[in-house]
Amino acid sequence: MSQPEPTILAPDPDTRTPAFSLPPGTCDSHCHIFGPHARYPYAPGRSYTPHDAPLAAFRALHGKLGVARAVIVNATCHGRDNSVVTDAIAESGGRYLGVANIDESFTDRELERLTEQGIRGCRFTFVRRLGAVPDLAAFQRIVQRIRPLGWHVDLYFEAQDVPDFVPMLRALPVPHVIDHMGGVRAGASHDAAAFAALVELLKTDEQCWMKVTGPERISAAGPPFRDVVPFARALIAAAPDRVLWGTDWPHPNVKLMPNDGDLVDIVPHYTTDPALQQALLVDNPARLYRFA
């Protein structure tokens, strides 16, 4: 099978060893594996084509950073084929779990099988540039079907849309995890009202979790992304027991490719408290994803 031409940037191949030492048991709660295309073909009709970022490179990255566990999120480029995630989980010796892409075509037995394979939730993308926004009636039906499985929904928004969805999110009967700090933008384009709504939701809704991820997506200043720090601090303060950290490797659809060493070294700028670092990096993901 011929390799399709990538349409997005490749990850930085020279990961810098971070100065900050991640605590034992650290979990990368948002990361991806792409291909290799010859084994895991990219989906027809996808909105982007990545460079292959296979399991071997994924392991090497985490070895360099000091990451012990990972939650692999199936990206839109692989469509509804979750095997790139479940195969990696099967080879991980219990160190990986995953978030799947599903739709209403999945049978109850197929969903149960995904649970057995280490899937803990399903993702819905509300970012228009990545494709059609989910049909909300179908979304609600899927939520009811995953509820008995103990899954959560993983949600990717653009910040300006978050306030419109707050009533729906508060009514969900399953935990909901919001990606990349809700897509807030730092700098002059800061979405102040949307971010305030996001912080209030996180603070007051026990079912809401937040991924303090994607500083390279949010920053207006660029590396080492320090203009993102106030947003991360506000989210951690709102719900220190419901925040998660991750790299988002290999960083699909970013305008400026980060070095993952910088994404580790920003953590002590988010909080210098060892107890909060332990919660963010180790304890919270262990509880949400139910690592053994």
Salt bridges, closest charged atoms under 4 A:
ASP28 OD2 - HIS62 NE2 2.84
ASP87 OD2 - ARG39 NH2 3.75
GLU91 OE1 - ARG59 NH2 3.73
ASP103 OD2 - ARG80 NE 3.63
GLU104 OE2 - ARG141 NE 2.69
ASP108 OD1 - ARG145 NH2 2.81
GLU112 OE1 - ARG109 NH1 3.46
GLU116 OE2 - ARG109 NH1 3.16
GLU116 OE1 - ARG113 NH1 3.71
ASP154 OD1 - ARG123 NE 3.48
ASP154 OD2 - LYS211 NZ 2.52
GLU158 OE1 - ARG128 NH1 3.76
ASP161 OD2 - ARG128 NH1 2.83
ASP179 OD1 - HIS30 ND1 3.68
ASP179 OD2 - ARG123 NH2 2.78
ASP179 OD1 - LYS211 NZ 3.31
ASP191 OD1 - ARG185 NH2 2.45
ASP205 OD2 - HIS176 NE2 3.54
GLU206 OE1 - ARG242 NE 3.65
GLU216 OE2 - HIS251 ND1 3.00
ASP241 OD1 - ARG242 NE 3.97
ASP248 OD1 - HIS30 NE2 3.41
ASP248 OD1 - HIS32 NE2 3.02
ASP248 OD2 - HIS180 NE2 3.76
ASP248 OD2 - ARG217 NH2 2.78
ASP260 OD1 - HIS251 NE2 2.87
ASP262 OD1 - ARG16 NH2 2.70
ASP265 OD2 - ARG16 NH1 2.89
